[in-house]
Amino acid sequence: MKSFIRTLADFRQAEFPREIDLACPEEYMQKKLRSLSRPYKRTEPASTISEGDAVVLTLESELPRFHRPMVPVNVGAGLYDAELEGQLIGHIPGETFAVSVQGKPVTVTVRSASRTTFPEPTDAMAAEYAAGQEGMEGITTVAAFREKIAREYRDDQRQEALFAGMQACMDYVLTRSDWAFDEDELSAIIGDEVSEQRRNLAAEGLNYDTMTDGEISRSFGVEGRAELELLFRQGAEQQIATLLWLAANHGVDSAAYPMQELMEQDLDWSFLEDYVSGQLTFTN
């Protein structure tokens, strides 16, 4: 390769969380346990509004969104308006009261309120649920279900911690090192990316080369062609930088290989995975 490293940052200087708590939060566990009791859930009237209740409101206000005869709201979900929903808690069906939303008064009448409740999971529920789920063979009790959920949570946290640490090291090296990029090598990667986008857009009946900035914005979520081409270049720079870093850590002389041949070398991330794994401490 003609691209090369001027100065390579030491990935071991990257900061990332090293002590990871593997204790499964009870709130997380309770959400999972609802899978067992969901077929037996009950919906009943709520005498006082609490978070999670489903209410139907009449709203009167000078604000169009808050002037409606019939509005269903899931309290606390924030799907309608978090400011309004927070002021509903503690009120009762049939009550009319005033609240403030966006600094404006809103008159609220609670037409109805209902609450969904879930019975306490039983071993029979656990066995019934597990029988219909792949990977839950042998689960016949709530205790066994809880242990499986806790074990899977611990495994997920370990994996997330490993990925987060590796990503922090990558970001540290890519942003703090000094790279010398060869324009021909950048152009080759950018050209491959543009060709791929041409094919994808052609399948949608679009022509990449004649698209307006507005059409590019709608397709790619950028302001226009100039910003998109800048993103292509940044992606190419990151790809080359990553390849150079991998080669350096594997003791491979990148200058001895054309770029495509270097890409085909067996350069893996085991060195970084081993480092991050050795840095992590797990509790609970």
N, C-alpha and C positions, 0 to 999 in steps of 0.2 A: 504494500500500500504506500501511496505517496503521503497520505495524511499521517500525522504523528503527534505524539504527546510532548509538549514542551515541559510542563510540570504536572505531576500527578499527585493529587491530594491523597492523604492517608485516610482510608475509609474507617479506620479504627478510632478516628477522632469524632465520628458522628454521634450525636446524642439521640437516644431513644429509650423508652421505658424498659428497665431491666428487671424489675420485680413485679411479677404478675400474680394477682389474686385469683385463684381458680374456684373460689367458693361460689356456687350457683345462687344468685339472688332469689329470695323466696317469691318476689313478684314475678320473675321470669318463670319459676316453677309453677306458680298458680295459673299462669296463662296456658302453659302446656297441659296442666291437669284438666283444664276445661275441655280438652279434646275428649276426655272420658265421659264427662257429664253433659256435654252439649246436646246429645239426643234427648236428654231429660230436662232441659231448661224450661222455665215457666216465665210467662209474662203476666204481671199483675199490676193493678193500680198502685201508684206511689202517693202516699199521704203528704210527704214533704219532698221537694225536689233535691236530689243529690247528683253528684257527678256520675255520668253514665246513663242517666234517665233519658227516656224519649218523651219530649213534651211537644204539645201543639199550642201555638201562641197566636194571639191577635195583637198586632203592633200598630201604633198610631204615632206618626212623627212627620216633620217636614222633610225628612230624608226619605227619598223614594224607596230605598232598599228596606227601610224600617217602617213602612206604612203599608201593611198587608193584612188582609182579614184572616188568613190561615197560613201559618208558617210552622212546619215540622223542624224540630231542632234536637240534635243529640248533644246533651249538655256536657261540656268539657272537651268535646272532640275538636272544637275550633273550626268546624267545617262551614258554619254559617257566619258567626262572628264571636271571637273569643271574648271580647270586651262585654258583649251582651250576655253571653252564656255564663260568665263568672258571676253576674249579678242576679241570676235566676235561683242560685242555690239557697235553700232555706225557705223559699216561698211555697205556697200550696195551690192546688187546683182550685179554680174559681176566683182567685185573688187578682185584683187589679192594682198595679203599683207603677211608680215612675222610676226610670233609670236614666243614666246619661251615657250616650254613645257618640263618639267623635265630638264631644263637647256640646251635644244637642240633647234636649229632653226627649225621651221615648216613653210612651205609655204602654205598658205590657199587661195583657190579660191572659192568664193561664187557662186554657180551655180543657186540657187534660195532661196527665203525667203518668207514665207507666215505667216499670222497672223489670228488667230481665234478671232472673236469679237462677243460679246453678246449684243443684244439690251436691252435697259432699260426695266425692268419688268413692266408690266401693270396689272391692276386689272383683266382683262380678262385672262391673263396668270396665275395669282394666282388662279383664280376660276377653270380653266381647270386643273391645276396641282393638286389642292386639291381634286378635284372630283375623281381622280384615286388613292388617298392615304388614307390608313386606319388611323384613328385618326385625320383627318383634316376636319371633317365635319363642315360646317358653315364658312369655310375660303373662302371669296369671294373677298378680296382686298389685295393689297401688304402690307398695314399697318397692317392688321390682321395677315398676314403671318409673318411679322417682329416681331410682339409682341409674337407670338407663339415661334419663334426661340429664342428670347431673354429670354422668360420664361423658356424654356427647358435648355438653357445655364446656367441660374441662378441655376436651380435645379441640374444640373450636377456638377456645381462648389461646391455647398453646400455638395453634396454627396461625391465628391472627397476630399474635405477638411476634412470631418468627417473620411473617411477611412484612409487618410494620418495621421491624428492625432492619431487614434487608432493604426495604424501600428507602429508609432514612439514610443508610450507607450509600445507596446508589445516588440519591439526590445530592448528598454531600460531595461525592466525587465528581459528578457531572457538572455541578455548579461552581466548584472551587478549583478545579483543574484548569490548565491552560492548554488548549488544543490548537493544532495547526491543520486546518481542513483544506484538502485539495479540491478545487472547484470542479474538476472533471468527475471525481468520485461523488461529490454532492449531486452533480447534475444527473449522474446515472441513477441514483436512488430516487431523486425527485421525478425523473422521467418515468420510472416504474410506477410511482404513486399516481402520477397524472394519467398514465395509460389505464391503470386500474379504475380510476374515477371516471374516465371516458366510457369504459365498458359498462360500469354501473349506471351511469346517467343515460347511456344509449338505450339500456333496457327499459328506462322510464320514458323514452321518447324525447330526451333532451340532448343537446349538443354542447359539450363542455366549452368548446372553443368560441361559440357564439353567444353564450349565456351572458345576460346583463348582470350588473352588480346586484340588482334586486333579486334576480333569479338565483344567483349564487348565495345570497344572504338567506333566502328561504330554504335552500337545499342543505347548506352547511352551517348556518347559524353564525356567520361572520358578516362583517360590514360589506365586503366586496372581494373582487379578484385579488387585489393587492394584499389584503390580510390573509386570504387563503394561501397564496403563494408563499407568504412569510411563514405560515404554519408548516407548509410542506418543507421549507428549508430547515426550520428548527427541528422537525422530525428527522430529517436526514442527518443533521449534525449530531443529534442524540444517538442515532443508530451507529454512526461511525465512531463516536466517542465511546460508546458502550463496547463496541467490538475491539477497539484499541486497548481499553482497560482490561477486558477479558484476556486478550493476548498477553498483555504484560504480566498479569497474575498467574498465567499458565507457563510463563517463561518462553513464549513464542515470539520470534522476531517478526513483527508485523510487516517490516520493510521487505521481507523475503518472499512475500506472497502478494499476488494481485488481490484486490478486495473480494471478489467472488470466491476465490479459493480459500481465503481466510475465513469467510463466512461458513465454509463447509468443514472447517476444522472442528474437532471434538472439544469445544470450549464451553464448559458448564459452570454453574454457579455454586458448586459444592464448597469451594473455599469460603464463600461469603455465608452460606448456610451454616457451615461448621463454626465460623466465628460468632455469628449471632446466637446460635444455639448455646454456645459456651458462655455467653454473657447473660443469659436469662436465668432468673431464679423464680421458681413457682412456689406459692404458699397456698395453704388450705387445700 
